[in-house]
Amino acid sequence: MKALIIIDMLNDFVTGVLANKEKAMKIIPVIQRTIAHKASCMNVF
Protein backbone atom coordinates (compact mmCIF):
# COMPACT_ATOMS: atom_id res chain seq x y z
CA MET A 1 0.00 0.00 0.00
CA LYS A 2 1.21 3.50 -0.82
CA ALA A 3 0.19 6.78 0.77
CA LEU A 4 0.42 10.41 -0.26
CA ILE A 5 0.45 12.52 2.89
CA ILE A 6 0.23 16.30 2.64
CA ILE A 7 0.13 18.00 6.02
CA ASP A 8 -0.46 21.73 6.34
CA MET A 9 1.85 22.42 3.41
CA LEU A 10 0.61 25.96 2.77
CA ASN A 11 0.68 27.20 6.36
CA ASP A 12 4.09 25.74 7.17
CA PHE A 13 6.12 26.03 3.99
CA VAL A 14 4.59 28.99 2.14
CA THR A 15 3.75 31.53 4.84
CA GLY A 16 4.69 29.91 8.14
CA VAL A 17 7.79 29.33 10.22
CA LEU A 18 9.45 27.18 7.55
CA ALA A 19 8.53 29.58 4.74
CA ASN A 20 10.34 29.22 1.46
CA LYS A 21 7.64 30.75 -0.70
CA GLU A 22 9.48 30.72 -4.02
CA LYS A 23 10.25 27.00 -3.95
CA ALA A 24 6.99 26.09 -2.25
CA MET A 25 4.96 27.81 -4.96
CA LYS A 26 6.77 25.78 -7.63
CA ILE A 27 5.73 22.46 -6.09
CA ILE A 28 2.02 23.29 -5.67
CA PRO A 29 1.13 22.36 -9.30
CA VAL A 30 2.97 19.05 -8.87
CA ILE A 31 1.00 18.29 -5.72
CA GLN A 32 -2.26 19.26 -7.44
CA ARG A 33 -1.55 16.93 -10.39
CA THR A 34 -0.64 14.09 -8.05
CA ILE A 35 -3.84 14.55 -6.04
CA ALA A 36 -5.93 14.62 -9.24
CA HIS A 37 -4.20 11.48 -10.52
CA LYS A 38 -4.82 9.63 -7.25
CA ALA A 39 -8.39 10.90 -6.78
CA SER A 40 -9.83 7.46 -7.44
CA CYS A 41 -7.74 5.89 -4.67
CA MET A 42 -8.81 5.56 -1.05
CA ASN A 43 -8.86 8.94 0.71
CA VAL A 44 -8.30 9.47 4.41
CA PHE A 45 -8.87 12.87 5.99
TORKOL-163252 format. One line per field, with one value per residue: residue number from 1; residue in one letter; x, y, z of N, C-alpha, C, O in turn. Coordinates in steps of 0.02 Angstrom, whole numbers, padded with zeros to 5 digits, always signed. Atoms other than C-alpha are relative to their C-alpha. Example, Ala and Ser with C-alpha at 12.3 -4.5 7.8 and 13.67 -1.06 7.14 Angstrom:
<gumis>
n	c(1/2)
res	c(a/s)
nx	c(+00045/-00042)
ny	c(-00059/-00059)
nz	c(+00000/-00003)
cax	c(+00615/+00684)
cay	c(-00225/-00053)
caz	c(+00390/+00357)
cx	c(+00045/-00039)
cy	c(+00060/+00055)
cz	c(+00000/+00037)
ox	c(+00097/-00014)
oy	c(+00059/+00110)
oz	c(+00033/+00045)
</gumis>
This chain:
<gumis>
n	c(1/2/3/4/5/6/7/8/9/10/11/12/13/14/15/16/17/18/19/20/21/22/23/24/25/26/27/28/29/30/31/32/33/34/35/36/37/38/39/40/41/42/43/44/45)
res	c(m/k/a/l/i/i/i/d/m/l/n/d/f/v/t/g/v/l/a/n/k/e/k/a/m/k/i/i/p/v/i/q/r/t/i/a/h/k/a/s/c/m/n/v/f)
nx	c(+00042/-00037/+00038/-00022/+00018/-00015/+00021/-00007/-00054/+00004/-00013/-00068/-00055/+00009/+00004/-00013/-00067/-00047/+00016/-00045/+00056/-00018/-00004/+00064/+00049/-00016/+00021/+00073/+00031/-00019/+00044/+00068/+00005/-00004/+00065/+00049/-00015/+00016/+00068/+00040/-00026/+00030/-00017/+00006/-00007)
ny	c(-00059/-00063/-00057/-00069/-00038/-00072/-00027/-00072/-00023/-00072/-00039/+00009/-00011/-00058/-00062/+00012/+00000/+00031/-00030/-00004/-00011/+00009/+00071/+00031/-00016/+00041/+00069/+00005/+00034/+00071/+00030/+00000/+00053/+00065/+00009/+00014/+00066/+00049/-00014/+00060/+00044/-00011/-00064/-00004/-00070)
nz	c(+00000/+00003/-00027/+00014/-00059/+00005/-00064/-00012/+00043/+00012/-00060/-00025/+00047/+00043/-00040/-00071/-00030/+00046/+00065/+00057/+00046/+00070/+00016/-00017/+00052/+00058/-00010/-00006/+00058/-00002/-00050/+00027/+00051/-00035/-00033/+00052/+00027/-00052/-00026/-00003/-00054/-00066/-00031/-00073/-00021)
cax	c(+00000/+00061/+00009/+00021/+00023/+00012/+00007/-00023/+00092/+00030/+00034/+00205/+00306/+00230/+00188/+00234/+00389/+00472/+00426/+00517/+00382/+00474/+00513/+00349/+00248/+00339/+00286/+00101/+00056/+00149/+00050/-00113/-00078/-00032/-00192/-00296/-00210/-00241/-00420/-00491/-00387/-00441/-00443/-00415/-00443)
cay	c(+00000/+00175/+00339/+00521/+00626/+00815/+00900/+01086/+01121/+01298/+01360/+01287/+01302/+01449/+01577/+01496/+01466/+01359/+01479/+01461/+01537/+01536/+01350/+01304/+01391/+01289/+01123/+01164/+01118/+00953/+00915/+00963/+00846/+00704/+00728/+00731/+00574/+00482/+00545/+00373/+00294/+00278/+00447/+00474/+00644)
caz	c(+00000/-00041/+00039/-00013/+00144/+00132/+00301/+00317/+00171/+00139/+00318/+00359/+00200/+00107/+00242/+00407/+00511/+00378/+00237/+00073/-00035/-00201/-00198/-00113/-00248/-00381/-00304/-00284/-00465/-00444/-00286/-00372/-00519/-00402/-00302/-00462/-00526/-00362/-00339/-00372/-00233/-00052/+00035/+00221/+00300)
cx	c(+00045/-00045/+00033/-00025/+00022/-00028/+00015/+00056/+00000/+00019/+00072/+00053/-00008/+00001/+00021/+00073/+00053/-00005/+00060/-00046/+00017/+00001/-00066/-00051/+00012/-00027/-00076/-00032/+00015/-00045/-00072/-00009/+00001/-00066/-00053/+00009/-00021/-00071/-00043/+00023/-00036/+00026/-00012/+00012/+00010)
cy	c(+00062/+00055/+00066/+00041/+00072/+00032/+00074/+00032/+00076/+00041/-00007/+00024/+00059/+00064/-00009/+00003/-00026/+00029/+00001/+00008/-00014/-00074/-00035/+00012/-00042/-00071/-00008/-00032/-00075/-00037/-00005/-00055/-00069/-00016/-00019/-00070/-00055/+00007/-00062/-00049/+00016/+00065/-00004/+00072/+00003)
cz	c(+00000/+00027/-00023/+00059/-00009/+00063/+00003/-00041/-00009/+00061/+00024/-00050/-00048/+00041/+00073/+00019/-00048/-00071/-00048/-00060/-00073/-00020/+00015/-00054/-00063/+00006/+00003/-00061/-00003/+00050/-00026/-00053/+00032/+00034/-00052/-00028/+00049/+00027/+00006/+00054/+00065/+00029/+00075/+00019/+00074)
ox	c(+00096/-00106/+00094/-00086/+00082/-00089/+00073/+00093/+00053/+00058/+00099/+00099/+00039/+00036/+00026/+00115/+00110/+00014/+00115/-00050/-00023/-00030/-00086/-00090/-00034/-00044/-00101/-00074/-00027/-00070/-00105/-00060/-00036/-00090/-00092/-00040/-00043/-00088/-00087/-00011/-00074/+00086/-00062/+00062/+00016)
oy	c(+00064/+00050/+00072/+00048/+00086/+00033/+00094/+00074/+00108/+00088/+00041/+00059/+00077/+00112/+00041/+00034/-00002/-00004/+00022/-00036/-00045/-00093/-00081/-00033/-00057/-00103/-00064/-00076/-00115/-00092/-00055/-00089/-00113/-00072/-00065/-00105/-00109/-00026/-00065/-00099/+00064/+00079/-00032/+00102/+00057)
oz	c(+00034/+00026/-00025/+00068/-00017/+00074/+00004/-00016/-00004/+00056/+00052/-00030/-00082/+00024/+00109/-00015/-00049/-00120/-00031/-00103/-00108/-00069/-00021/-00070/-00100/-00044/-00004/-00053/-00024/+00035/-00016/-00053/+00011/+00030/-00041/-00041/+00027/+00076/+00049/+00067/+00071/+00028/+00098/+00000/+00102)
</gumis>
